[in-house]
Amino acid sequence: MDVLKIATAGSVDDGKSTLIGRLLFETNSITTDKLEAIMASSKKKGLDYVDLSLLTDGLIAEREQGITIDVAHIYFSTPTRKFIIADTPGHFEYTRNMVTGASNANVSMILVDARNGVVEQTFRHFYISCLLRIPNVVVCVNKMDLVGYDQTKFEEIKAAFMAFAEKVRFPGQEISFIPVSSLYGENLVRQSAHMSWYEGISLLSLLEAIPLEQHLSEEASRFPVQYVVRPKSEEFHDYRAYAGKVASGLLRKGERVVVLPSGQETTIAKIEKFGREIEAAQAKESISLLLQDDVDISRGDMIVPISQLPQQSRQLAATICWMDKKPLRVGGSYLLQHGVNTSRAKVSALSNLIDVVTLVADSAVSELKLNEIADVQLKTAKEIFYDSFTENRANGAFILIDEQTNSTVGVGLIK
């Protein structure tokens, strides 16, 4: 079965953790002992219902405050598909956690409290979903039971959301709306009798029906080398292979390729996967390449088809989400991690601080604070072989690392 990766988002108390817990409960994905423990914990808290949010809120601080702080990854499956949900926080100060959780998602599931409607965090999370090029967005208008399952309220929220969405969505992005009550499981696994006016399908049915994009195999082929395999044994005396994961595209046996940064050309002699030879390898497959010629290749180099060369430069223009309490300033130096390749980088310019609600960009920016998003210009110590993020998500993103603390301080999307 294929795996659908989902990132949840929404404002504080929109019910993300409860919705996920209810999905797990309705799909029989909770073990008996865990369910008994949650029932006991709910009773201890004086609740007259089972608090299913406890399934995902694992930190003590999360349970005490009733909020999500860290990103929790939840796994469950149905007879037709497997799911991984990244339950991300709703607070503004944890925006960086939302970016991390959504970075590899196929679907962004945004919750809106039916009582409050669309709020600032709704705009922020949808903007980030667009920035990360997430192809499917599902808007769950939650807590419909608290507004009397009112269709008019649902339609107002839908209209307000789309008024903003049309300004920032990218071509081909799908947006769906579902009225739900996560506390009572309305429209999650089966359609609700209280909302007969809703003619769509349940949330789970929609998640099962969303097609997984095959665009990674259609993009330009990129193979970053992670490890050079040299057994030096009697059985494999002259064996030399280059191991890694195909970041995007499709590599075939017999294909002419070029090795970057050296620029040497050669041909793929063999492709091996788990000890057996295969004719072709596609995106996300971990393989070993054997080349026809002896070429000087090391970790961090990239093998690409001759007809699909990436851009290469020591200057990068990117949009960056800042993730550190210490602000980003012009002149700051960091380690830039692009795939398996690492280079020192210096910030040469900073501009266009984005207000995600008004979409107004402030060009006069002196620094970038925690959770803020802006454009940067970077100079790197060595050439980076990249694609723009809109053309190739796998080869168009990077992270910035503080050399002193070894912390990830920024996520960049190459323009």
Helices and strands as residue ranges (DSSP letters): E 3-10, H 16-26, H 32-44, G 52-55, H 60-65, E 72-77, E 82-87, G 92-94, H 95-102, E 107-113, H 120-131, E 136-142, G 144-147, H 151-168, E 174-179, G 193-195, H 203-209, H 215-218, E 223-224, E 227-229, E 241-245, E 250-252, E 256-260, E 264-273, E 276-278, E 280-282, E 286-291, E 302-305, E 311-322, E 328-329, E 333-338, E 341-351, E 353-354, E 361-362, E 367-368, E 373-386, E 397-401, E 408-414
